[in-house]
């Protein structure tokens, strides 16, 4: 079985303007999706992230460490959360991603982990 990263993308602006009832609906749907993933045995780990504004970038070059406040990428959309799953193949991972996308009402990117 291959492990896949399913990453949820969105903007801080969209989250800030979301109605509380819509947010609660989304939380419920994601919880139900998590329960289904766990019951199937595909669940490895998942987590939601704070706003990209809370990020710190660390660069270490030749013994010098530089930290910068804010996200690494200067984009409108950032990763808001993720799942790590195990799936038989890419098609199975894409099927899970479709369910995850419906649950969180946003786009989900699928990427396999490198084999060790």
MIRO-691435 format. One line per 8 residues: number of its first residue (from 1); for each residue x, z, y of C-alpha. Coordinates in steps of 0.2 Angstrom, whole numbers, m for minus. Example, Ala and Ser with C-alpha at 12.3 -4.5 7.8 and 13.67 -1.06 7.14 Angstrom:
% residues 2
1> 62,39,m22 ~ 68,36,m5
This chain:
% residues 116
1> 0,0,0 ~ 6,m4,17 ~ 4,7,32 ~ m3,0,48 ~ m4,6,66 ~ m22,3,74 ~ m19,6,92 ~ m34,7,105
9> m31,0,122 ~ m40,3,138 ~ m38,8,156 ~ m38,25,164 ~ m50,17,177 ~ m63,13,163 ~ m62,30,156 ~ m64,38,173
17> m80,29,177 ~ m88,31,160 ~ m104,40,160 ~ m103,57,151 ~ m117,52,138 ~ m107,36,134 ~ m91,46,131 ~ m101,58,120
25> m108,43,110 ~ m91,36,108 ~ m83,53,102 ~ m97,54,89 ~ m94,36,83 ~ m75,39,82 ~ m78,55,72 ~ m89,46,60
33> m76,33,58 ~ m63,46,55 ~ m73,54,42 ~ m76,37,33 ~ m57,33,34 ~ m53,50,27 ~ m66,49,13 ~ m59,32,8
41> m41,38,6 ~ m35,26,19 ~ m32,40,33 ~ m14,45,36 ~ m15,51,54 ~ m24,48,71 ~ m23,55,88 ~ m30,52,106
49> m18,52,120 ~ m19,59,138 ~ m19,47,153 ~ m4,35,154 ~ m1,44,171 ~ 5,59,161 ~ 19,48,152 ~ 38,51,155
57> 50,37,150 ~ 67,43,144 ~ 82,31,144 ~ 99,37,136 ~ 114,25,139 ~ 132,29,137 ~ 128,48,137 ~ 118,47,153
65> 100,52,152 ~ 87,46,165 ~ 69,51,165 ~ 55,42,175 ~ 38,48,178 ~ 24,37,173 ~ 21,24,159 ~ 35,12,153
73> 24,m3,156 ~ 17,m7,173 ~ 0,m13,166 ~ m18,m9,169 ~ m22,m6,151 ~ m12,6,140 ~ m13,14,122 ~ m27,27,123
81> m26,33,105 ~ m22,27,87 ~ m24,28,69 ~ m11,26,55 ~ m19,20,40 ~ m14,14,22 ~ m22,m3,17 ~ m20,m15,2
89> m16,m30,14 ~ m19,m36,32 ~ m37,m41,29 ~ m41,m24,23 ~ m32,m17,39 ~ m42,m29,50 ~ m58,m24,42 ~ m54,m5,47
97> m49,m11,64 ~ m66,m19,67 ~ m75,m3,62 ~ m63,7,73 ~ m66,m5,88 ~ m85,m4,86 ~ m83,15,85 ~ m72,17,101
105> m80,2,110 ~ m64,m6,114 ~ m50,m17,108 ~ m39,m12,93 ~ m22,m19,90 ~ m16,m20,71 ~ 2,m19,67 ~ 11,m16,50
113> 25,m4,49 ~ 41,m10,43 ~ 46,m7,25 ~ 60,5,22
